[in-house]
């Protein structure tokens, strides 16, 4: 978010100013050595550097927690794409000051990605390149199923099994590309 970017920029500015101050102390002490001043400046500069790191890390922890909570909430509401976005932001924010991944963010992100994968294969969007072919196959499978059901009603089991076998072949072709397709799975169950 804009606030965290602003705060991150402030941390960079603080580091740059601390580096300049350190360089100036070193230059000044190069002209005239003062052991007391060197010891106190080294201590002060180290404390300021640690304070900057701690402040940034505290902010990263708070922002990561906020984004993680938002992502969890969106996941529980079934808004998987928005949940993914929040959790990816949480991961990115965390990585600013931490080398190891934040386990809870990774856990929820894995759940979200699984949900997105399952959700994406249930329907075939009109925009999918294979939509016309898959729609035709599903339509043919449905027609064959209805034809097979009619044969079963007239007690022509041999013809029914033959036509239903053809319907299964059409469904299998769809399931190769869209294994979780809901329409194909319903036809198989019927």
Secondary structure, DSSP 4 states (H G I P E B T S, - for coil): -HHHHHHHHHHHHHHHHHHHHHHHHHHHHHHS--HHHHHHHHHHHHHHHHHHHHHHHHHHHHHHHHHHHHHHHHHHTT-HHHHHHHHHHHHHHHHTT-SSPPHHHHHHHHHHHHHHHHHHHHS--TTSTTHHHHHHHHHHHHHHHHHHHHHHHTT-HHHHHHHHHHHHHHHHHHHHH-TT-HHHHHHHH-
